[in-house]
Amino acid sequence: MRPVSDAQVRKLMEEMSKHGHIGQAAMKAGMDRKTARKYADGGKLPSELTTRRDWKTRVDPFEEHWSEVVERLALTPELEAKTLFEALQAEHPERYEDGQLRTLQRRIRQWRAAHGPDQEVSLGQQHRPGEAAQTDFTHTGELAVTIVGQVFVHMLCVLVLPYSNWQWATVCLSESMVALRKGVQRALFQLGRVPEWHQTDNSTSATHRIADDLVARVDGSKRPFNVEYVALMAHLGMKPRTIGVGESEQNGDVEAANGVFKRRLEQALLLRGSRDFESVDAWQAFVDEVARKANKNRGRRVGEELAAMRELVVSKLPEYVVEEAIVSDWSTIRIKQCGYSVPSRLIGSWVRVWIFEDRIEVYFADELQLGCERLRGRGLRRIDYRHVIKSLVRKPGGFARYVYREEMFPSVAFRRAYDAIQTPARGTKGDLEYLRILDLAASTMEADVTLALEVLLSETATITAAAVKALIVSTSDGIDVPMLMQSAPDLAAYDELLTQAAA
């Protein structure tokens, strides 16, 4: 039987004061008549009748050595219960069993509450509407999202308004300045308003290290802002600020929102029944819809935020940064600590590089010279054999120790062909034969050369550039190109449509 609550007894007393009938009052309060009589006569609430137990129900197994535990805790409060338990087991063999650990943990917890040192207090903050936005990046590996069957390794740039907990998330590939610009702009243009402050942690996208980072951490000073970040804040009309060095709790609102939002995404993915999306844009649209549903429940406080913020009247900045680079003698440029090859005719020239989050575009004299996927990381390289093959054919002796030698094998078929051509006796001549095949792939179609190499390898035939070229020519000659009959257009149908439109 469920115990009687204080609320039921209060209801009983209220009904008794109205009419004085115990049966009717007991029925209204939801209790038995005899129980109602007991509380009516006693005049006390159930909580007032409860007596506190001040005796132990069983013998304390640690009573004998508890003074030793307290002595150690007093000297070193950081010691954990498990560490102390293991020490007791070592000092008193066969005295304590593993199942008694929970009892010791409970006793130590009680001792710390009564005699332990002061603990760090979480200082709840009172936010003002429209004062600031907080931005943070969060990893999404636990969501296991795929794009057309391929695992999509990415992050979310999450912006939160602490007063209302309104939030918006943008799919990004790294914590770069381009990603931060994209995430902040998408969120603010969704709002149509802009707060006074924008707060981030000391990430490299917003700040950079000062000369002596150790001094900065000791004296509490913050890392200075990047020029690009300051320009972004100035354009949007916000004042930038960061949390203190080592004070991650100052960005606690957005960090807490990250976990909540990812749990929402997980539940939405479970309802969807699939974690695979046809494109990154489709996944972003799914994330946006989850954010909209979450923000609908915060209407009143969001309204207060919007009323306190200024209208966003500027246009969006392009979601890329522009850098200039000089093309080295190796026909490469270095962008964000990664190397890319470009056409060799540009050696010694300055080029302008548009750096997007997922790709780069290289321009010379306002003409696109290279467009490729952006490398993410440090010390990586993307070398296209088409940019250097002419020089290698002219100087085959440099291939053996060429820095980018491994990049000269665009597929397994090319590597197998090189191994079949190359013998210790042939030396440079073998390298030259392979480089001529690679040159053929650069001047025709790599797929056709790959197919020809696979045919020659399967037939264990001698692999030469001439043999590959002959195979490509014979294959293309065997393709029947259909003849298309040229027909004059019939304009009568258009005349009929115009007549109907006029009518």
N, C-alpha and C positions, 0 to 999 in steps of 0.2 A: 504494500500500500504506500502511495506517495505521501511523504510528510507534509504537514500543513505549513504554509508559508505565512510570513508576517502580513502580507497583503490580504490573505484570506481572513485572518483574524480582524484586521482593520475593517474589512467589509462587514464581518459579523457584528462588530460593535456598532457600526453605522446603522445597520438594519435594526438592531435591538433598540437603538435610541429613537427610531421612528415609531415602532409599534409594540415592542416588547415581547413578541412571539418568537420563542426560541426555534421552533420547527421551521417557520417560514424564513427566519434569518439564516439558519444553517443551510437551507436549500439555496438561498441566494449566494451564500459564501462558498458553496461547493464542498461541504464537509458533512460528516455524520452528526446526527443530533447529539449523541453522547459526547463526542469530541467538542462540539460547539458549547455544550454545557460546561465542560471542564475549563475552557478558555474564558467563558463568560463569568464563571465564578472566580477564577483565578485572577483575572484582570491583567495578565501579562502576555507579551508576544512570545512566540516560539523561540526567537533568538535570545530572549531574556531568560528562558528556562534552561538553555543549554549550559552545561557545566564543562569547564575546561579540564581535560585529563592532565594531571601533573606527575603521573607515575610511568615508569617504563614497563613495556609489555614483555621485554626479554633482556637478558644479560648483555651488556655491551662487550663485544669480543676484543675491543681495543683498550679497555679500561687499564690493563696492566702496563701498557707501553704508551698510553696517551700523552703522558708528560714529555716523553721523548719527541713525539710528533709536534707538540706545541712549542717546544724549545727550538726545533728546527724551523718551524713556521715563523717564529718571532725573529730569528736571525735572517732567514731568507724567505720573505713572503711570496716570492715568485715560484717557489717549488709547487709542482702539481701533485695531486693526490696519488696518481699512478706511480710517480717517481718515489714518493714516500712509502707507498705500499710495497713496492719492489725492494726498497731498502729494509723494511721490516722483515720481509720474507728471507732476505739474505742473512740478516743478523739473528733471526730466530727461526731456524729451519723447522719445518713440519708444524709450525705454530699457526700459520695463517694460510687459508685456501683462497684460490682465485675468485671464488664466488663472493668473498667478503669485501671486494674492492668497492662496490657500490655503497656499502655501509660506511667505509672510511671517507668516500667522497662526500656523502651527506654530512658527516660529522665535521669535516674540514670546511664545508660550505657554511655550516652554522657558526663555526668558530670565526671565520672571516667576517661574517655579518655582524657578529658581536664584538670582536676584538681586532679585526684586520685593519689594514691601512685604508685611507680614503681612496675611492676609485674616481676615474675620470668621468665627469658628468657631461652628457650630451646636452648642449645648449640649444634648445629649440629657438628657431628664428621667426620673427614676426615680419612677414613680407608685405610690401605695399603694392597695390595694383599698378601695373604698368611701369614699375621701376626698372626691372632688369630681365634679361633673358639669359639662360645658362645653356651652354652647348658642350657636348661631349661625344666621343666616338666609342662605339661598343662592338665587339666581335660577335659573329652570328653562327659560329661553327655548330652549336648545339641544335640549330634549326635544320641543318642538313638539306638545304635548298639546292636543287639542281636546275641547270638550264639545258634543255634538250638532252637530258640524260647525263650531263657532265656536272660534277660537283662545282658549285659556285662559291669560291672563297672570297668573301667580301666583308664589309663592315656597315654599320649604320651611323650616320651623323645625326644625333638627336638634339633638338632644341626644345627647351621647356620654359614656360612662364611659371615661376615658382608660386605665385599667388593663386592662380587658378588651376595649375597643373596641366594647362593646354600644352600639347606636344605635337611635334611633326618630325618625321624620320626620313632621311634620304639615303638611298643605297650608294655606297662608295667603295673604292678599292683600297684606299689607304688613308692615313691621317695627313695628307698633303694640304698645302695651302689652297690648291684648286678644289679639293674635296670640301674643305671648310667653307670656301666662298660659295660653292654650289649648295651646300646644306643650309647655310644661314639665309641665302637669298630665296631658296624655295620656301622656307618656313615663313619668312617675313612677307613675301608676296602672296602667300596663302592667307595671312592675317590681314594684309592691307594696312597695317599699322607698325609703328616702330617704337620700342621702349627707349628709355634714357641710356641704360647701360647694357653692355654685352660682356658676359663673364665666361671665361674658359679656364682650364687648367694650364700648367706651364708646358704645353705641348709644343713640338718643334714647328707646327704649322702656324702658330700665332707668335711664338717667341723664339729667341735663339740664345745660345749659351754665352755668358759673359766670359771674360778672360779667365777669371778664377772662380769656377762654380762652387768650389769648396767654401770660399769666403762667403759667397751668396747664401749658402745653406746655414752657415754659422750665424751671420748677423741678421738673417731673416729677410734680406733684400730679394727682390724679384728679378727674373730675367727680363731683359728689354724686349719690346715688341719688334717683330719683323716689319720692314717698311711696307710690304704688300698688305699686311694685316691692318696697319694703321690707315692705309689708303682705303681699304674696304670699309672700315668703320666710319671714316670721314665721308665717304660717298653715301652710306646708308643713314648717316646722321646719328650714330651711337657713340658713346664713350667706351673705350675698351678698358677692361680690368681683368686681372687674373687672381687666382687664389694664392695664398701664401705658399712659399716653398715647403713642401712636406705637409701641407694642411689640406688634404683631399676632402675632408668633411665639409669644407666651405662650398664645395660643388655637390653637396649631398643630394639636393633635390633632383638634379638631372641624373645622377648615378643611380638613385633609387628608381627613377622613372624608367631607366634602361631595362632593369630586370622586370618590372611590371609590364612594359610594352612587349618585351620578348616572350613573356608568358602569354600575352594576348595573341601574338602571332602564332605561337605553338598551338593554342586552342583553335584558332582559325584554320590552320593547316590541317589539323586533325579532322575538323568538320569538312574541309574541302576534299579530303581523301587522297590527296596527292601533293608531293612537294616539288614536282617537276613543273617548270614553266617554259613557254615557248621562246621567251626572250627576257632580257634584263628589264626592259620597259614593262612587260607583263607583271613581273615580280614587283616592280616599283608601284604599279597601279594597285596591286593587292595590298601592299604595305600602306599606301595612302588610304584605302578604304577602311582598313582596320583602325588607322589613326582617326579618321572622321567619326567612326562609331564611338570610339572612346571619348572624343571631345564633345559629343552631343550631350553627355551627362554633366557637363561643367558649364552649362549655359549662363547662369546668373553671374558667376564669378568671372567668366570670360568677358561678359558684357561690361563689368566694372573695369577690367583690364583695358579693353578696347577704348572705353570712354576716357581713360587716363593717358593713353598713348597718342603720339602725333601721327598724322596721316602719312603714309609712305608715298612720296610724290616723285621719287627718282626712278630712272630706268634701270633695268638689270645690267650689271657688268658682264662682259663675256666670260664664259666659264673656262677660261684658259689663261695662262701667263705666257708672255713672250720673252725669249732670251735670244741673244746673239752669240754665235760661236764661229770660230775659225776652223776651216777644214785642214787637218794635219796632213803631213806627207804620206801618212798611211791611208789617206782618203777616208778618215773618220772624224766624227765630232763627239764631244763629251757633253752629255746632258744629264743633270741630276745624278752624278757619279756613275753613269752608265755610258757605254760606247755604242755608236751607230755608224755604219758605213754609209757613204753617199757617193754619187757618181764622181769618178776620179777627175773629170774636167773642172771640178770645183776646188781642187787642192790649192791652198793659199788664199781662198776667198772667204769673206765673212758671209754667213748665212743667217737668216732669221728663223727661229724655231718657235712654233706655236705648240705649247705643252698643255694638252688636255689631260684629264685624269686617266683615260684609258688608251690614248694614242698621242703621237706627235706628228706634226707636219712641218717640213723643212722647205723654206722658200728662198729663192735667189732671184733678184730683179722682179719681185712680185709674181713669180711663176713657181708652181709647186714642183719640187724636185724629189721629194720622198714623203710618203705617208705610210706609217706602220704602227703596230701595236706598241704601246709604251711599256718599257721594262720596269718592273717593280722590285726594288732592292738596291744593293750597292755592288759595284764591281762586275755587273753583268754586261753582256755585249750582244749586239745583233749585227752580224756581218753578212751581207748579200754578195755571193760570188760574182754576180753580174757586174758589180762595181769595180772589181780588181782583176778579172780574168784576163783582160788584154795584156796587162803588165806581166802576169804570171806566164802567159804563153811566150812572151818575148824573153823572159828571164826564168826559164824552168829550173835553173840551178838553185833558186831561192826557195823552191817549194818544200824541200826536205825539212828545213827549220823555220818555216814561215810561222809567225806568231798565231795567225788565224787559220792554220792548216786544217783543223778539225771542222771548221765552218765551210770548207770546200767540198764536203760530202753531203749534198742536200738530201739524200735518202740512202737506205741500206743498199739498194741496187748499185748506186754509184760507188759505195765503199767496197762492195764485192767485186765490181768491175776493176777498181784500182788494184785490189789484191791479186786478181787474176792476171792483170797486165804486168804488175811490178814483180821483178825477180832481182836478186842481188847482182846478176850479171848485166842487167839492162841499165840500172842506175837512173841517170837523168833522162835517158831516152824513154824509159817507162813513164816517168813523171810527165814528160812532154806529151806522150800519147794520151794520157788521161786528161791533161789540161786541154787538149784539143777537143776531146769529147765534151768536157765541161763548157768550153767555148761554144760548141755546137748547141748545147742546151740553152745557153744565154741568148743565142741569135735566132733560135727556132722556138720550140715548145719543150719545156722540161719533161712534161708527161710523155711526149712522143719518144724522147731519148731514153727515158726510164723503161718504157715498153720494149724498145729495141734492145737495151742492155739485158733485160730479163729473158728475151728470146735467145740471145747469143749465149748467155750463161746456162740456160737450160739445154742448149745443143752442144755445150762445151766447145764452141767454136772460138777461133782466135778473135779477140776483141781489139778492134782498131777504130779510129775515128771514121775512116773510110767505110768500114763495114756497117757502123751505126748509121751513117748518112745514107748509105745505099738502102738499108732497111726502111728508113723513114720515107725516102722517095718512093720506093715500091709500094709501101702501104698507102701513101697519099694518092698514087696513081690508080690504085684499085678501088677508090671510092667513086661511086656514081653520083655526079652532081645533077640533080633534077633540073630540067628545063622548064622555066615558068613562062606561060603564055601571057603576052601583054594584051590587056583588054581595055577598050575605051569605056570610061565611066558613063553610066546612064543617068542623065540629069533630070529625067522626067519625074522621078520620085521626089526630088527636091522641089521641083516646081509645084507638085501636088501639095506638099507640106506647106509651102508658102501661101498657096491659094486658101488652104484650110485655116491657116493662121489669120489671114486677112479677113475671112468670113467671120 
